[in-house]
Amino acid sequence: MKMNALDPDSMVINAHNLSKTYNSGKASKEVFALRSLNLQVPRNSIFGFIGPNGAGKTTTIKLLLGLIRPTGGSATVLGYDIVRESLDIRKRIGYLPQEPRFYEHMTARETLRFKARFFYSGSKECIEDRVSEMLELVGLAEKADRPIKGFSGGERQRLGIAQAQINHPDLLILDEPAAGLDPLGRRDVLEVMKRLRQHTTIFYSTHILDDVQQVSDAVAIMNRGELLVQAPLDQLLTGRTQNIYVLTLMGDARAAQARVEHQEWVLSVRVAAEVDQTRWEVKVIDDDIAGSRLLRLVLEDKDLRVVEFGTKKYELEDIFVDVIGKGKNV
Amino acid sequence: MSENGQLRPVVEKGWRCGFANLLRLENQRWWSTRRWWVQCLVMLVILNGLLAYGIWISPLLEPGERPPDFVAGTLDVVLIWMSILSVLNTLFMVQSAIIGEKQSGVAAWILSAPVSRSAFIIAKFIGNAVGLLAATIWLQGLLIYVQFSASEGRFLPILPIVTALLLQSQYLLFYLALVIMLGAFFSSRAPVLVISFAVLIGQPFIDNLAAEFAPWLSWALPAKLPELARFAHRWQPLPSYSSIVVALALTTVFLALAIWRFRREEF
C-alpha cells in the first residue's frame, strides 16, 4: 500500500531509511527516536502524519527542518538535501511548531513583519500588505496590534499558521496544528488548512483522527519511531471495506442467515443481536456477486424487514487502532 | 491570496542568511524599548552622578586648591567603577540572551526560517555590544569628559580619554563574548553566571599570585585592561600590550566556540 511506485519527482518529501538515535546515557545503549523511515509526500496534497505520543512525528519534522541531525539515512525536501541544503529548504517552506513560541512583547503584526523580513526585502508597504493578508487569512486582523502575551491558545495557533504561511511556501509543515484547541479553535484551524490547500502542500502531524479524515488526501501512521502505514486516505478506507457488508434486520432472521451462510461466495456471517433488531456483518469473497445477490437472498423471507444495507464504513480510528495494535507494516 | 510582485526575495547566502533581520531585532530590543534609557539612567546616576556630586555639589577641594593630578586621580576612580559596573551589567543583561530563547522555543522557531546559526550568534554579539557600549561606556564617557572640562574651565585632551574608553570597551566585549559562549554551551543560567563570576573574581587572585612569580602572566590577564586605561588617560606609554592581545584573542575564540557549539545544538 506504500507509494513507492510513484514518481519521486512529484514528491515534496522523500525520506530513505531516515533514522535518529539518542544515547540513553548508559554505555552502548541507544534509543531509537526514528527507525529507517521511508516516506514520500506527494505534491499538492494534505498529508496527515499520525501516531500516538512518542511515535516519532515531531522528530521527523525537526529532521526535515534541520533542527536536529539524522544519525542514518537521508531525505530531501523539495529536492534539497536536509543536511547539506537546509537553508534552501527553509526558504521555501513554512513551519508551525507544536507549541508556537514567539516574542511575547511583540504584537501579532510585529511578529509577522519580523518573520516576513527573513524572506523578503522591498518597500515597507509591500511587507505590510503581506502581513495584513496573513492576518486576514487567519482572522486576527482585529487583534493585530495587541501583544502576544495576551493571546489565547487558539489565537497563538492561528498566528502560528499565519507566520508559517507568510512566504507563501511550497510546503507547509504543521506540527499538531489543532492540539490543545477547543472545538471552535479546531474548526477554525481546519478551515484555514482547507483554504490553503489550493496553494501549497500541507504536511501535518496530529493525533486527532477526526481532523485527518476531514481534510487529508493521504496519511502515514507512525508508532514507536516506525512507519506502519502510508497510503492515500480513500484507498486506506475503501481498501478495507470492499469485502464486508452490513445489514440491520427486523424479524426472525435465522432462516435467512442459514441461506446466506450456504453461499459459496460468503466467508462468514457475524451476528449481533440488538433490541428488536439483528445486525449482520457478512464477509464475502466476491464483491460483485455479493452486491447483486445478497439483498435478494435476504428478502426471500417475506416477514423480514431490512432496515439498513451497505458496505461496512470504516473510520480512520478503526484502522489506526488496528494498525497500532498489530504493529504491522503495510 | 494575490501574489505581491513588488516583494523581493532576500538574497543573503551562507552565514549571512537572516543576519540583517536578526541584527535589526537586537537593535530594536535596545533602542525601541525602555532598556537603553534605563541602562543609561542607572549608569548616569552612579557614575556621572557621583562625579557631579564630588565636583559640583560637595567639592572637597576648590578648583584653585586642587593638586595637578586631581582630574587623573578622579578619573582613575571613575574608570574603575565604570569597568566594574559595565561588566556586571553585561553579565546580568546578556546571561539569558541565548539560553532564554533556547528554553522558550523561540530559537527553534527562528531557526526554522532561513537563518544561519552563525548569524544568530553574531547578531546577538553585535546588537548587545552596540547597546552596552553606547549606554554604559561611551555616553557616560562623553558626559564625564564634559563634566571635567567644565570643571577645569578648558577642554581636556580628548585622545587620551578616547583611548581609555576603548580599553574599557574591549574589557566589556571580552565578557560579552564569554557570556554568549556560555549561553551556547549550557541550557540553564546558573552555570553561565557561576563561570562568568569565577572569571571575574578569579583574575585578581591569579594577578596577585602571578605578580611575584610570573609578571608576564599578570599583564596578560584581560582584567588588566582597566589598569591599562589608567595609563592611557594619562597619555603614558602602556606597560604591556599582552592583555590587549590576549583579550582580543580570547574574545575571538569565545565567539568561534559559541558558533561551533550552536551549530551542533539540537532543538
Chai-1 contact restraints between the chains, C-beta under 6 A:
chainA,res_idxA,chainB,res_idxB,connection_type,confidence,min_distance_angstrom,max_distance_angstrom,comment,restraint_id
A,L65,B,S112,contact,1.0,0.0,6.0,A-B,restraint_1
A,L67,B,A108,contact,1.0,0.0,6.0,A-B,restraint_2
A,L67,B,F267,contact,1.0,0.0,6.0,A-B,restraint_3
A,I68,B,E266,contact,1.0,0.0,6.0,A-B,restraint_4
A,L87,B,C17,contact,1.0,0.0,6.0,A-B,restraint_5
A,L87,B,P114,contact,1.0,0.0,6.0,A-B,restraint_6
A,R90,B,A113,contact,1.0,0.0,6.0,A-B,restraint_7
A,R90,B,P114,contact,1.0,0.0,6.0,A-B,restraint_8
A,K91,B,P114,contact,1.0,0.0,6.0,A-B,restraint_9
A,Y95,B,S112,contact,1.0,0.0,6.0,A-B,restraint_10
A,P97,B,W109,contact,1.0,0.0,6.0,A-B,restraint_11
A,R101,B,S104,contact,1.0,0.0,6.0,A-B,restraint_12
A,R101,B,G105,contact,1.0,0.0,6.0,A-B,restraint_13
A,R101,B,V106,contact,1.0,0.0,6.0,A-B,restraint_14
A,R101,B,W109,contact,1.0,0.0,6.0,A-B,restraint_15
A,R117,B,N21,contact,1.0,0.0,6.0,A-B,restraint_16
A,F118,B,G18,contact,1.0,0.0,6.0,A-B,restraint_17
A,F118,B,N21,contact,1.0,0.0,6.0,A-B,restraint_18
A,F118,B,A113,contact,1.0,0.0,6.0,A-B,restraint_19
A,F118,B,P114,contact,1.0,0.0,6.0,A-B,restraint_20
A,F119,B,V10,contact,1.0,0.0,6.0,A-B,restraint_21
A,Y120,B,L7,contact,1.0,0.0,6.0,A-B,restraint_22
A,S121,B,R8,contact,1.0,0.0,6.0,A-B,restraint_23
A,S121,B,V10,contact,1.0,0.0,6.0,A-B,restraint_24
A,G122,B,Q6,contact,1.0,0.0,6.0,A-B,restraint_25
A,G122,B,L7,contact,1.0,0.0,6.0,A-B,restraint_26
A,G122,B,R8,contact,1.0,0.0,6.0,A-B,restraint_27
A,C126,B,N4,contact,1.0,0.0,6.0,A-B,restraint_28
A,C126,B,Q6,contact,1.0,0.0,6.0,A-B,restraint_29
A,C126,B,L7,contact,1.0,0.0,6.0,A-B,restraint_30
A,D129,B,N4,contact,1.0,0.0,6.0,A-B,restraint_31
A,R130,B,N4,contact,1.0,0.0,6.0,A-B,restraint_32
